[in-house]
Amino acid sequence: MTLAPAPANETARSRAILGKVQQLQGELEGARRLAHDAQVRESLTRTQLTVALHESLAARAELESEARARAVAAYNAARPPTSRRVGRIVRTIDRLLAQLGSLGQALVIARSGVWRSSGRPLRDFRHMAAYVRRRANPDVAPRAPLDQAWYLDRHPDVAARRLAPLVHYLIAGGREGRAPHALFHPAWYAREHAAALAATSMTPLEHYVRTGARNAPHPLFDVGHYLSRAPALEAGDDPLSHYLREGWAMGLSPHPVFDPQWYVRQAPAAAHGPPLSHYLTSGWREGLSPHPLFDVRWYLEQYPDVAAAGVEPLTHFLSDGGRAGLNPGPWFDTPHYVEARGASLAVDANPLVDYLQGGAWAVADARPGFPTAAYLAKWPELARGGVTPLEHWARLASR
């Protein structure tokens, strides 16, 4: 049986439907191409923005480095070094003066140059004499970078002699290797300035105040970093004295690897005095962390020889551990970072300090499997505070 041909109107309708379908398919394909192109453009834009953000952070780090250098240069220009040679005769004179009562002991202090000047020599001398008359009183604070209460507590023989601690330090304590303050590391300072100390025979504190105040009194006190926080130093002042007197209360950081806000959150009692002093005297023994990227407990567990030696871990890492390739915590891989930085890493630079002061933006992977650019793309708000990716990651993990 032969089928009858479809009516003309049905054929036309079928062709119209087919044409419409083909048109819609074409439009759909065009829409897909547009969407794909938009996705590509968006991806490129995100990449370009991430690269631009990365470059801006690197540029900011460079500006901060220049700011540190300018701050130190300005401080040095405002406070030129003064020298003093302390030979056998000078030391003998100081010992004799110390036996002549308050006026003689005040002269010992005046000759040393460690007393913070007010610009009025006679007034300063009267204050020195008043200070020595109060002898071994832990409540007295001399106008010098010596922590009287700490010195007396650490050296009970000084309290027994009833001698003003600053006078004791100048005629005996400094040459015996005693520290005038928890934030003054005499052995480290003597190692750093061995030639200058040998040439002048000054105590470390005298050298620091007269010629070395531009340098660090302790591995955990970075003068350039501190001065770049823009503290207003008085005439004749030095960075350490400023920090101990008021800088800590202003929330100023004494070192790139010491975050006072981070530390005080762990130890609210540390908010009543210099947080770095609290950390060095007791905090590290309690396992308190000075920075998100330095884990005290982890460091001592990983390196039992450091724990056995009883040394404070962050000082060890900054002085020796970083150069030896030790890791400061579970977040930062020192050997990987050193390899990634290559020749750009200064020979004397601590890897973690370098990372925090701009190196973070100079490496593709801050640690194995941790791409800096990808992390920055996910957390672009890091650019506002200049927080490094690993530091941000460690902070998130600690919540």
Disulfide bonds with the S-S distance in Angstrom:
none
